[in-house]
Amino acid sequence: PESQIAVKIQRYEDVIDSLKRLLEAERRRTKQARAAHTLELQQRTGLQALLRQCVEDIRERRKALEAEAQRERSASDRDQARNRPISALRPVPAASAVARPLSAAPSALTPTNRRPNSAAGMAAHGPFAGVAGTAAASAANDVPLTPSERQDLISTLLSHEDVMRAVFDRAFPGVTPHPPSDPYLDRMAAWQEQRDAQVAANAKVLAGEYSDGRGWEIGSGRKNGGSR
């Protein structure tokens, strides 16, 4: 009886050791997956911050250009008024003195009057014709894009992989966006998972057999059969 109890205890200890090794392997894989996920989130957040900073820089540059153009227009008006003869100074009706706002200047240009290399002319051609036209018109009128227009712009960008690759290479030089997977490592991971599942299944079977005493009967039968 004592030998049977010792054998059962040894079997249970073996099962516990197998389950402990399986648990440690699962913890290591979970830790690696969590680290990879955190790294991916950091890279994505960095790219979003870079794109947001680019948008803010463009807005500041546009405001500076508008202010400079307004100053130049005011200086030109003052020079013309200073050089104009006194006899030409006549009262002008208020209805005829209509100043064209700066934001309406790009929209007032017809396609024939635009320069071929300007941003307004380039927006009418190329893969981003429709979306770029919407974005250019919104920027000219200082009106933010609607959610549907933003979604269309993002869909258009995602449909052109070369553009997104160029943006990623410019933002993160020397970093591969999707590192190639090693087939050997994939096979090893699949084999390890299959082996762990088999160990867990065998441990459950052994625990069930030795809990009701059938395991010892089977083991003693094999020993007796071998001695014969």
SULTA-V160667 format. One record per residue. N is the residue number from 0. PHI is phi in whole degrees, -180 to 180 (NA if undefined). Layout:
N;PHI  N;PHI
//
This chain:
0;NA  1;-67  2;-66  3;-64  4;-63  5;-63  6;-64  7;-62  8;-62  9;-64  10;-63  11;-63  12;-64  13;-63  14;-63  15;-64  16;-63  17;-63  18;-67  19;-65  20;-63  21;-63  22;-65  23;-64  24;-64  25;-64  26;-65  27;-64  28;-65  29;-64  30;-65  31;-64  32;-65  33;-66  34;-65  35;-64  36;-65  37;-64  38;-63  39;-64  40;-65  41;-65  42;-65  43;-65  44;-64  45;-63  46;-66  47;-63  48;-64  49;-65  50;-64  51;-64  52;-66  53;-62  54;-63  55;-65  56;-63  57;-64  58;-63  59;-64  60;-65  61;-65  62;-63  63;-64  64;-65  65;-64  66;-65  67;-65  68;-65  69;-65  70;-65  71;-64  72;-67  73;-65  74;-64  75;-64  76;-64  77;-66  78;-64  79;-64  80;-67  81;-72  82;-86  83;-76  84;-66  85;-67  86;-67  87;-85  88;-80  89;-121  90;-65  91;-105  92;-60  93;-67  94;-69  95;-86  96;-87  97;-111  98;-93  99;-82  100;-67  101;-67  102;-68  103;-88  104;-63  105;-65  106;-72  107;-75  108;-78  109;-82  110;-58  111;-76  112;-87  113;-77  114;-71  115;-67  116;-100  117;-77  118;-67  119;-67  120;-75  121;-73  122;-68  123;-83  124;-131  125;93  126;-70  127;-107  128;-63  129;-68  130;-71  131;-66  132;-64  133;-64  134;-66  135;-66  136;-65  137;-67  138;-69  139;-66  140;-92  141;57  142;-115  143;-67  144;-70  145;-76  146;-57  147;-68  148;-67  149;-63  150;-64  151;-63  152;-64  153;-65  154;-63  155;-66  156;-65  157;-68  158;-74  159;-112  160;-66  161;-66  162;-67  163;-64  164;-67  165;-65  166;-64  167;-67  168;-64  169;-70  170;-79  171;-127  172;-68  173;83  174;-113  175;-82  176;-66  177;-133  178;-61  179;-65  180;-85  181;-89  182;-60  183;-65  184;-65  185;-64  186;-65  187;-64  188;-65  189;-65  190;-65  191;-65  192;-64  193;-65  194;-67  195;-63  196;-65  197;-67  198;-63  199;-65  200;-65  201;-64  202;-65  203;-65  204;-64  205;-63  206;-64  207;-69  208;-69  209;-81  210;-74  211;-106  212;88  213;-72  214;-63  215;-69  216;-64  217;-65  218;-65  219;-68  220;-64  221;-66  222;-65  223;-65  224;-64  225;-71  226;-71  227;-66
//
